[in-house]
């Protein structure tokens, strides 16, 4: 059973066969579908890697993004997404990979479906707009607000994950199937990391427990956040 890809609003969509329309990512691009069915990302001006920093503003902590599909280890992907279709992931097409990117994985094991995706956005210091970190802080706050707006969502602070992080949990019904969804929104320096993980039990199979999905989502999110620092080491 498949559905249309989830939309990280105005930033990116990470694949073409996800389970439910999950948490949104605010602000910096529009997503289009290419002729081959894969997602693409178009910028709208913020966070471009080609922008020079203002001498009066603090330099960006991180100058580059890791390759999105390598932010989560294959071991973790296979553990979180049993019978994953493609363990190497499906990368979102980005017009500015130095500023934004994403990757997704999905799989169906019997009647248990799992979807995992990660999106990253990096900001540069821009005169008249603000420092790289201040822009990332604003983006983080907007993402948390948007994710919490989902009906029935509950949010909690996540510790030990970047400079700040929040988990947002919700149950979503799509095509009479119930999905347990967890989105982890984190900020590390001038980079926002958004990880979404959800699961469903089709037919008579049980919907996975929120606590289990959240635990696994945090495991993957920690890897994604750590990969940003590793890329810039």
DOKOLRO-538467 format. One line per 5 residues: number of its first residue (from 1); for each residue x, y, z of N, C-alpha, C. Coordinates in Angstrom, 3 decimals, decimal comma. Each point is the difference from the previous one (the first is absolute). Example, Ala and Ser with C-alpha at 12.3 -4.5 7.8 and 13.67 -1.06 7.14 Angstrom:
2
1 = 13,190 -5,690 7,800 -0,890 1,190 0,000 0,900 1,200 0,000; -0,350 1,050 -0,720 0,820 1,190 0,060 -0,770 1,090 0,730
REM end
This chain:
233
1 = 0,849 -1,195 0,000 -0,849 1,195 0,000 0,878 1,236 0,000; -0,312 0,932 -0,862 0,812 1,187 -0,093 -0,875 1,232 -0,012; 0,622 1,161 0,137 -0,717 1,255 -0,106 0,920 1,022 -0,634; -0,524 1,177 -0,208 0,821 1,042 -0,576 1,035 0,461 0,997; 1,089 0,576 -0,491 1,105 0,408 0,865 -0,421 1,088 0,974
6 = 0,532 -0,024 1,261 -0,293 1,072 0,937 0,670 1,274 -0,455; -0,595 1,148 0,306 0,553 1,276 -0,447 0,576 0,767 1,173; 1,307 0,234 -0,018 0,628 0,918 0,936 -0,263 1,366 -0,607; -1,027 0,680 0,488 -0,547 1,180 -0,664 1,067 1,037 -0,280; 0,052 0,409 -1,244 0,852 1,065 -0,501 1,481 -0,284 0,163
11 = 0,409 -1,198 0,380 1,423 -0,325 0,008 0,305 -1,181 -0,882; -0,536 -1,187 0,332 0,274 -1,140 -0,850 -0,926 -1,154 0,306; -0,158 -0,869 -0,991 -0,660 -1,275 0,232 1,050 -1,064 -0,210; -0,009 -1,020 0,814 1,138 -0,908 0,007 -0,180 -1,306 -0,773; -1,176 -0,321 -0,518 -0,117 -1,208 -0,804 -1,352 -0,072 -0,651
16 = -0,269 -1,124 -0,688 -1,256 -0,085 -0,720 -0,872 -1,149 0,440; 0,239 -0,593 1,190 -0,834 -1,111 0,430 -0,099 -0,072 1,506; -0,405 1,043 0,662 -0,051 0,014 1,452 -1,326 -0,495 0,517; -0,180 0,071 1,338 -1,185 -0,584 0,598 -1,100 0,972 0,343; 0,295 1,166 0,519 -1,017 1,001 0,303 0,597 1,380 -0,166
21 = -0,822 1,033 -0,226 0,559 1,346 -0,097 0,403 0,468 1,391; 1,305 -0,012 0,280 0,468 0,240 1,350 0,458 1,434 0,193; 0,774 0,258 1,068 0,314 1,342 0,442 0,645 0,853 -1,086; -0,250 1,285 0,076 0,428 0,928 -1,032 1,255 0,743 0,381; 0,743 0,396 -1,023 1,184 0,818 0,229 -0,213 1,340 -0,654
26 = 0,237 1,051 0,729 -0,365 1,333 -0,469 1,078 0,624 -0,835; -0,354 0,881 -0,832 0,666 1,162 -0,429 0,852 0,161 -1,179; 0,745 -0,917 -0,599 1,067 0,480 -0,861 -0,018 -0,514 -1,419; -0,969 -0,760 -0,419 -0,040 -0,429 -1,387 -1,354 -0,578 -0,323; -0,198 -0,285 -1,261 -1,201 -0,705 -0,422 0,422 -1,326 -0,579
31 = -0,867 -1,032 0,150 0,325 -1,318 -0,477 -0,778 -0,301 -1,267; 0,683 -0,524 -0,978 -0,639 -0,391 -1,244 0,361 -1,441 -0,310; -0,777 -0,637 -0,840 0,289 -1,362 -0,407 0,527 0,005 -1,419; 1,110 -0,703 -0,206 0,608 -0,054 -1,317 -0,731 -1,010 -0,869; 0,369 -0,057 -1,260 -0,687 -0,894 -0,928 0,220 -1,462 0,346
36 = 1,082 -0,314 0,756 0,224 -1,394 0,368 -0,658 -0,355 1,328; -0,765 0,939 0,568 -0,746 -0,277 1,216 0,743 0,291 1,274; 1,260 0,414 -0,088 0,780 0,277 1,199 -0,181 1,437 0,426; 0,153 0,283 1,312 -0,217 1,365 0,486 1,174 0,902 -0,328; -0,261 1,281 -0,109 1,059 0,972 -0,195 -0,237 1,163 0,942
41 = 1,045 0,775 0,251 -0,080 1,099 0,941 0,424 1,280 -0,685; -0,808 1,044 0,131 0,313 1,291 -0,592 0,112 1,039 1,096; 1,051 0,833 0,005 0,196 0,968 1,068 -0,874 1,211 -0,158; -0,216 0,718 1,103 -0,701 1,271 -0,072 0,821 1,104 0,644; 1,314 -0,195 0,059 0,889 1,078 0,389 0,710 -0,148 1,318
46 = -0,533 -0,738 0,960 0,614 -0,092 1,317 0,939 -1,175 0,071; 1,120 0,186 0,682 0,893 -1,120 0,267 0,845 -0,398 -1,169; 0,109 0,777 -1,020 0,785 -0,389 -1,166 1,471 -0,062 0,328; 0,655 -1,059 -0,444 1,418 -0,163 0,249 0,843 0,970 -0,788; -0,575 0,724 -0,949 0,768 0,900 -0,833 0,052 1,418 0,570
51 = -0,671 0,247 1,127 -0,060 1,337 0,572 1,212 0,275 0,865; 0,644 1,161 -0,173 1,166 0,357 0,784 -0,421 0,551 1,356; 0,758 -0,341 1,041 -0,301 0,482 1,338 0,397 1,464 0,132; -0,764 0,731 0,792 0,320 1,393 0,275 1,136 0,063 1,020; 0,978 0,924 -0,179 1,108 0,117 0,956 -0,479 0,326 1,412
56 = -1,159 0,629 0,129 -0,513 0,397 1,312 -0,774 -1,113 0,697; -0,227 -1,099 -0,686 -0,750 -1,113 0,566 0,928 -1,178 0,283; -0,346 -0,770 1,020 0,791 -1,186 0,330 -0,046 -0,993 -1,158; 1,123 -0,607 -0,269 0,076 -0,981 -1,079 -0,818 -1,242 0,358; -0,463 -0,699 -1,022 -0,770 -1,221 0,220 0,874 -1,068 0,646
61 = -0,550 -0,702 0,963 0,751 -1,071 0,664 0,301 -1,135 -0,957; -0,989 -0,357 -0,828 0,169 -1,101 -0,938 -0,056 0,509 -1,425; 1,008 -0,339 -0,779 0,112 0,494 -1,371 -0,570 -0,961 -1,029; -0,352 -1,212 0,418 -0,479 -0,993 -0,960 -0,985 -0,952 0,667; -0,801 -0,642 -0,826 -0,923 -1,028 0,472 0,525 -1,379 -0,384
66 = -0,259 -0,990 0,821 0,356 -1,369 -0,398 -0,925 -0,474 -1,104; 0,383 -1,044 -0,679 -0,876 -0,602 -1,004 -1,205 -0,590 0,738; -1,216 0,486 -0,291 -1,175 -0,397 0,802 -0,184 -1,505 0,170; 0,200 -0,768 -1,049 -0,235 -1,441 0,082 1,071 -0,733 0,799; 1,050 0,734 0,419 1,043 -0,605 0,820 -0,027 0,528 1,428
71 = -1,041 0,772 0,332 -0,096 0,532 1,364 -0,454 -1,061 0,995; -0,624 -1,047 -0,490 -0,470 -1,101 0,845 0,655 -1,273 -0,496; 0,590 -0,757 0,896 0,737 -1,197 -0,400 -0,917 -1,061 -0,591; 0,558 -0,817 -0,861 -0,765 -1,099 -0,606 -0,532 -0,939 1,080; 0,799 -0,229 1,039 -0,428 -0,873 1,099 -1,261 0,544 0,652
76 = -0,024 1,310 0,260 -1,177 0,611 0,626 -1,195 -0,014 -0,935; 0,235 0,297 -1,270 -1,084 -0,017 -0,982 -0,659 -1,380 -0,032; 0,795 -1,043 -0,066 -0,555 -1,349 -0,080 -0,718 -0,399 1,283; 0,458 0,527 1,126 -0,659 -0,303 1,271 -1,346 0,714 0,109; -0,059 1,230 -0,493 -1,222 0,800 0,109 -0,989 -0,273 -1,124
81 = 0,514 -0,425 -1,149 -0,854 -0,242 -1,168 0,247 -1,428 -0,500; -0,572 -1,003 0,656 0,186 -1,389 -0,428 -0,441 -0,200 -1,447; 0,778 -0,768 -0,719 -0,245 -0,261 -1,425 -0,072 1,314 -0,792; 0,902 0,907 0,346 0,059 1,287 -0,685 0,187 -0,217 -1,493; -0,698 0,775 -0,804 0,076 -0,154 -1,453 1,391 0,304 -0,527
86 = 0,605 1,052 0,515 1,322 0,411 -0,453 0,756 0,552 1,198; 0,914 -0,788 0,551 0,717 0,406 1,199 0,877 1,225 -0,230; 0,328 0,288 -1,241 0,826 1,176 -0,300 -0,823 1,281 0,015; -1,332 -0,122 0,017 -0,874 1,156 0,097 -0,337 0,636 -1,327; -1,068 0,780 0,003 -0,437 0,763 -1,176 0,242 1,475 0,308
91 = 0,948 0,595 -0,695 0,365 1,390 0,279 -0,969 0,962 -0,670; -0,330 1,064 0,710 -0,784 1,084 -0,595 0,943 0,810 -0,885; -0,497 0,431 -1,140 0,812 0,812 -0,900 0,005 1,445 0,489; 1,175 0,563 0,145 0,135 1,358 0,510 0,790 0,854 -0,973; -0,457 1,221 -0,213 0,721 0,931 -0,861 1,188 0,616 0,731
96 = 0,072 -0,191 1,312 1,092 0,562 0,794 0,345 -0,973 1,123; 0,703 -1,098 -0,324 0,304 -1,024 1,000 0,868 0,491 1,151; 0,684 1,142 -0,160 0,781 0,545 1,105 -0,904 0,624 1,053; -1,247 0,294 -0,381 -0,933 0,662 0,911 -1,123 -0,899 0,475; -0,449 -0,936 -0,807 -1,133 -0,826 0,408 0,008 -1,329 -0,749
101 = -0,564 -1,001 0,643 -0,084 -1,311 -0,623 -0,811 -0,949 0,857; -0,283 -1,178 -0,519 -0,785 -0,963 0,751 0,132 -1,397 -0,569; -0,457 -0,975 0,757 0,061 -1,395 -0,433 -1,095 -0,776 0,725; -0,507 -1,053 -0,627 -1,059 -0,800 0,627 0,183 -1,479 -0,271; -0,624 -0,788 0,881 0,021 -1,454 -0,101 -1,389 -0,507 0,379
106 = -0,457 -1,090 -0,616 -1,262 -0,612 0,431 0,033 -1,491 -0,277; -0,800 -0,737 0,738 -0,031 -1,441 -0,172 -1,242 -0,615 0,628; -0,394 -1,168 -0,500 -1,163 -0,729 0,500 0,430 -1,415 0,357; -0,107 -0,321 1,288 0,365 -1,324 0,495 -1,277 -0,691 0,456; -0,524 -0,881 -0,844 -1,308 -0,575 0,287 -1,050 1,085 -0,102
111 = -0,659 0,318 1,123 -0,986 1,077 0,019 0,502 1,221 0,767; 1,284 -0,013 0,355 0,574 1,130 0,722 0,747 0,912 -0,975; -0,466 1,241 -0,078 0,592 0,981 -0,917 0,795 1,024 0,804; 1,172 0,389 -0,530 0,799 1,033 0,641 0,490 0,995 -1,052; 0,036 1,263 0,406 0,487 1,096 -0,840 0,962 0,835 0,840
116 = 1,153 0,327 -0,572 1,006 0,811 0,688 0,527 1,034 -0,969; 0,068 1,251 0,410 0,666 0,978 -0,845 0,707 1,063 0,829; 0,979 0,613 -0,630 0,779 1,043 0,646 0,135 1,173 -0,958; -0,119 1,202 0,533 0,184 1,220 -0,783 0,949 0,909 0,764; 0,874 0,683 -0,739 0,962 0,904 0,623 -0,010 1,342 -0,713
121 = 0,191 1,072 0,774 0,141 1,323 -0,593 1,088 0,767 0,730; 0,913 0,575 -0,783 1,115 0,770 0,552 -0,151 1,466 -0,384; 0,333 0,880 0,943 -0,093 1,433 -0,244 1,374 0,651 0,026; 0,173 1,067 -0,799 1,181 0,838 0,014 -0,365 1,359 0,586; 0,987 0,695 0,553 -0,223 1,358 0,486 -0,198 0,925 -1,192
126 = -1,053 0,798 0,050 -0,349 0,883 -1,113 -0,317 1,384 0,546; 0,674 1,003 -0,514 -0,251 1,378 0,429 -1,453 0,365 -0,265; -0,636 0,616 0,967 -1,388 0,402 -0,152 -0,983 -1,088 0,365; 0,487 -1,228 0,158 -0,866 -1,123 0,381 0,374 -0,507 1,392; 1,289 -0,216 0,211 0,438 -0,447 1,311 1,107 -1,016 -0,070
131 = 0,494 -0,365 1,155 1,057 -1,003 0,059 -0,545 -1,365 -0,388; 0,915 -0,881 -0,360 -0,400 -1,354 -0,385 -0,743 -0,691 1,132; 0,506 0,146 1,221 -0,634 -0,676 1,131 -1,359 0,589 0,317; -0,131 1,330 -0,054 -1,296 0,611 0,318 -1,068 -0,433 -0,998; 0,390 -0,161 -1,255 -0,957 -0,474 -0,999 -0,413 -1,445 0,284
136 = 0,976 -0,821 0,422 -0,304 -1,397 0,322 -0,908 -0,088 1,216; 0,225 0,872 0,988 -0,863 0,033 1,189 -1,435 0,330 -0,402; -0,153 1,001 -0,858 -1,330 0,392 -0,452 -0,667 -1,129 -0,760; 0,767 -0,666 -0,869 -0,551 -1,121 -0,762 -0,433 -1,124 0,928; 0,832 -0,297 0,981 -0,326 -1,047 0,975 -1,321 0,313 0,702
141 = -0,148 1,227 0,460 -1,218 0,389 0,708 -1,227 -0,105 -0,898; 0,147 0,395 -1,265 -1,120 -0,089 -0,932 -0,376 -1,452 -0,281; 1,001 -0,849 -0,125 -0,251 -1,417 -0,259 -0,737 -0,648 1,164; 0,426 0,311 1,217 -0,661 -0,569 1,177 -1,449 0,466 0,069; -0,226 1,288 -0,233 -1,360 0,544 0,031 -0,875 -0,682 -1,042
146 = 0,534 -0,184 -1,201 -0,782 -0,622 -1,070 -0,292 -1,462 0,300; 0,989 -0,718 0,520 -0,201 -1,414 0,316 -1,031 -0,174 1,103; 0,021 0,866 1,002 -0,934 -0,088 1,122 -1,430 0,331 -0,410; -0,158 0,636 -1,157 -1,337 0,379 -0,458 -0,793 -1,181 -0,550; 0,666 -1,137 -0,231 -0,698 -1,189 -0,483 -0,998 -0,467 1,063
151 = -1,209 -0,307 -0,408 -1,054 -0,396 0,923 0,431 -1,186 0,859; -0,139 0,153 1,313 0,318 -1,084 0,919 1,472 -0,144 0,333; 0,841 0,887 -0,522 1,441 -0,106 0,220 0,380 0,366 1,426; 0,988 -0,686 0,541 0,576 0,346 1,300 1,494 0,204 -0,190; 0,554 0,973 0,700 1,407 0,349 -0,171 0,741 -0,097 1,320
156 = 1,303 -0,293 -0,102 0,846 -0,065 1,191 1,419 0,371 -0,376; 0,690 0,628 0,921 1,391 0,352 -0,234 0,848 -1,263 -0,023; 0,952 -0,049 -0,921 0,928 -1,126 -0,083 1,375 0,483 0,435; 0,596 -0,658 0,973 1,295 0,419 0,520 1,133 -0,777 -0,662; 1,189 0,596 0,030 1,175 -0,671 -0,541 -0,011 -0,151 -1,499
161 = -0,683 0,930 -0,677 -0,125 -0,091 -1,450 0,221 1,381 -0,601; 1,247 0,289 -0,398 0,320 1,299 -0,553 -0,125 1,092 1,048; -0,219 1,231 -0,446 -0,153 1,137 0,907 -1,400 0,066 0,587; -0,976 -0,489 -0,737 -1,381 -0,072 0,485 -0,758 -0,972 -0,886; -0,975 -0,653 0,588 -0,754 -0,986 -0,774 -1,367 -0,233 0,628
166 = -0,950 -0,363 -0,831 -1,374 -0,270 0,432 -0,519 -1,227 -0,745; -0,730 -0,851 0,695 -0,696 -1,109 -0,656 -1,489 0,335 -0,042; -0,626 -0,298 -1,120 -1,437 0,209 -0,163 -0,616 -1,326 -0,427; -0,953 -0,469 0,772 -0,618 -1,303 -0,231 -1,469 0,177 -0,363; -0,462 -0,781 -0,974 -1,405 0,079 -0,397 -0,438 -1,301 -0,651
171 = -1,293 -0,278 0,095 -0,595 -1,105 -0,749 -0,783 0,600 -1,154; 0,216 -0,553 -1,173 -0,644 0,521 -1,202 -0,712 -1,140 -0,709; -1,229 0,241 -0,425 -0,757 -1,010 -0,737 -0,006 0,350 -1,479; 0,359 -0,949 -0,825 0,038 0,183 -1,452 -0,524 -1,268 -0,657; -1,003 0,159 -0,865 -0,583 -1,154 -0,695 -0,416 -1,092 0,991
176 = -0,598 0,437 1,114 -0,511 -0,890 1,042 1,094 -0,745 0,750; 1,260 0,351 -0,236 1,108 -0,596 0,730 0,537 1,035 0,978; 0,405 -0,455 1,178 0,518 0,908 1,009 1,519 -0,098 0,076; 0,643 1,148 -0,063 1,449 0,072 0,032 0,460 0,706 1,273; 1,014 -0,553 0,620 0,628 0,674 1,138 1,199 0,772 -0,528
181 = -0,010 1,301 0,231 1,017 0,862 -0,586 0,777 0,742 1,082; 1,308 0,081 -0,183 0,849 0,812 0,875 0,932 0,834 -0,870; 0,038 1,295 0,259 0,934 0,891 -0,671 0,946 0,580 1,035; 1,281 -0,084 -0,283 1,020 0,590 0,859 0,563 1,213 -0,724; -0,125 1,152 0,611 0,520 1,245 -0,572 1,168 0,444 0,875
186 = 1,166 0,137 -0,600 1,189 0,354 0,769 0,759 1,125 -0,686; 0,758 0,723 0,815 0,894 1,017 -0,555 1,386 -0,211 0,568; 0,978 -0,025 -0,879 1,392 -0,042 0,416 0,715 1,143 -0,702; 0,375 1,014 0,753 0,619 1,177 -0,595 -0,917 0,657 -1,011; 0,475 0,105 -1,237 -0,762 0,649 -1,071 -0,712 -0,990 -0,912
191 = -0,246 -1,210 0,510 -0,658 -1,042 -0,794 -1,242 -0,518 0,720; -1,092 -0,075 -0,724 -1,230 -0,607 0,508 -0,102 -1,415 -0,558; -0,328 -0,951 0,857 -0,141 -1,407 -0,388 -1,408 -0,447 0,358; -0,705 -0,551 -0,947 -1,370 -0,461 0,229 -0,081 -1,476 -0,385; -0,294 -0,837 0,970 -0,103 -1,430 -0,252 -1,420 -0,459 0,286
196 = -0,589 -0,684 -0,955 -1,354 -0,526 0,153 0,033 -1,520 -0,096; -0,687 -0,644 0,926 -0,068 -1,465 0,009 -1,425 -0,390 0,339; -0,595 -0,852 -0,830 -1,342 -0,466 0,330 -0,192 -1,442 -0,386; -1,025 -0,582 0,602 -0,279 -1,404 -0,262 -1,481 -0,284 0,083; -0,400 -1,090 -0,664 -1,404 -0,412 0,013 -0,073 -1,511 -0,065
201 = -1,058 -0,533 0,588 -0,289 -1,419 -0,118 -1,208 -0,163 -0,905; 0,210 -0,522 -1,196 -1,096 -0,161 -0,945 -0,814 -1,258 0,324; -1,188 -0,046 -0,591 -0,924 -1,119 0,221 -0,254 -0,142 1,507; 0,312 -1,165 0,572 -0,276 -0,229 1,424 1,222 0,265 0,880; 1,109 0,405 -0,583 1,212 0,262 0,777 -0,174 1,254 0,852
206 = 0,670 0,047 1,129 -0,142 1,110 0,930 0,837 1,202 -0,420; -0,534 1,178 0,284 0,752 1,226 -0,201 1,150 0,019 1,006; 1,216 0,325 -0,420 1,119 0,014 0,947 -0,227 1,018 1,120; 0,593 -0,273 1,153 -0,157 0,884 1,153 0,776 1,288 -0,205; -0,581 1,090 0,483 0,636 1,314 -0,139 1,373 0,017 0,657
211 = 0,134 -0,630 1,170 1,274 0,000 0,718 1,094 -0,692 -0,806; -0,362 -1,077 -0,698 0,982 -0,735 -0,797 0,430 0,815 -1,213; -0,975 0,621 -0,664 0,316 0,817 -1,169 0,857 1,194 0,416; -0,336 0,613 1,124 0,768 1,158 0,462 1,438 -0,387 0,358; 0,169 -1,104 0,672 1,338 -0,465 0,372 0,863 -0,211 -1,240
216 = -0,555 -0,656 -1,003 0,748 -0,265 -1,225 0,275 1,289 -0,772; -0,975 0,903 -0,003 0,179 1,268 -0,706 1,148 0,798 0,618; 0,091 -0,001 1,322 1,075 0,726 0,675 1,355 -0,627 -0,302; 0,042 -1,312 -0,105 1,252 -0,680 -0,358 0,494 0,481 -1,357; -0,902 0,033 -0,972 0,372 0,434 -1,344 0,341 1,487 -0,025
221 = -0,750 0,800 0,750 0,236 1,444 0,021 1,378 0,327 0,570; 0,417 -0,729 1,009 1,321 0,231 0,583 1,100 -0,264 -1,023; -0,179 -1,020 -0,808 0,976 -0,285 -1,055 0,025 1,130 -1,027; -1,188 0,484 -0,365 -0,079 1,061 -1,008 0,654 1,282 0,495; -0,268 0,358 1,251 0,596 1,210 0,565 1,517 -0,148 0,107
226 = 0,458 -1,166 0,450 1,435 -0,235 0,134 0,713 0,072 -1,346; -0,693 -0,386 -1,056 0,623 -0,001 -1,336 0,328 1,402 -0,483; -0,729 0,998 0,516 0,278 1,384 -0,394 1,366 0,426 0,519; 0,255 -0,259 1,272 1,299 0,327 0,587 1,120 -0,802 -0,641; -0,272 -1,284 -0,272 1,012 -0,855 -0,616 0,394 0,504 -1,390
231 = -0,968 0,496 -0,750 0,261 0,521 -1,331 0,906 1,221 0,054; -0,127 0,774 1,057 0,744 1,261 0,111 1,218 -0,083 0,906; 0,354 -1,215 0,417 1,140 -0,200 0,913 1,321 0,338 -0,712
REM end
